[in-house]
């Protein structure tokens, strides 16, 4: 990604999944909202069902 900050450099190896958009071809706001809800649902699954994950991927504590 070409990040210059420590936070930016840590993002790429730390993310799990993404939906990629081209800068010159962003989807309609409705599609963006649907994608956001979909991704939030995936994150919610990780937080609410940690026992379904292999032990090495389970969170040791939840916020």
C-alpha positions, 0 to 999 in steps of 0.5 A, a space after each residue: 500500500 505504500 504506507 509511511 506511518 507505523 499505523 499504516 504499515 501495520 494495517 496491511 498484515 493485520 486485516 482479514 478481508 476487504 472489499 476493494 473499490 477503484 477510486 474512479 468507480 465507487 459503487 452507489 451509496 446504497 451498495 456501500 451501505 450494504 457492504 458495510 453492513 455485511 462486513 460489520 456482520 462478519 466482525 460481529 460473528 468473530 466477536 460473538 462466536 469465538 469458540 467456532 474459531 481455531 484456538 490460535 485465532 480466538 480473542 483472549 478478551 473482548 472489549 
